[in-house]
């Protein structure tokens, strides 16, 4: 049986949090090396924190709370998708998916690597019975190829500057 299973891992979380933490640490080090221990030396780290680190951390915790303690399983032979969370389980066939939307940052293409929050994205699956399932990049970050292989549906793209849920 061909099975694709996903869950939130520490490794995937670290991959998303490492860049904003790196930027803030580097800005602190550079600022204090150039300006010493003065009030002015806090300007660069504070700017980096409010422009880059804080937005990334907001998205990270928002995405984490959405998919915490959950798992996603694709059973290709049975044409099924299963989403499990602590208190409920959703089971659908691929044919029951009405729409797939990829919501990502519009800054990713132009400023890739510049803004940490531009790396965050999520998929919204809408089923024929009206249920919507949000799959964040913390749960599964490589679904484009899988979706194109197993679904006969077009993936809609929704670009936002800040892709909050």
Number of C-alpha atoms within 10 A of each C-alpha: 7 9 13 12 15 17 17 19 11 9 10 15 15 12 10 19 17 11 20 22 19 12 19 20 15 14 21 18 14 15 19 17 11 9 12 13 11 10 8 11 19 16 14 15 21 15 13 19 20 12 14 21 23 16 18 25 18 13 19 21 11 15 22 18 10 17 22 16 14 19 19 20 16 21 17 17 9 12 13 16 20 15 19 16 14 9 7 8 12 12 12 15 15 19 13 14 20 15 15 21 16 20 21 23 24 16 19 20 10 10 13 14 13 15 20 25 31 25 20 22 24 23 23 18 19 17 18 13 9 10 11 15 14 18 23 23 23 26 25 19 15 10 14 11 8 12 14 12 10 13 14 11 14 11 17 13 12 13 15 15 12 18 18 18 13
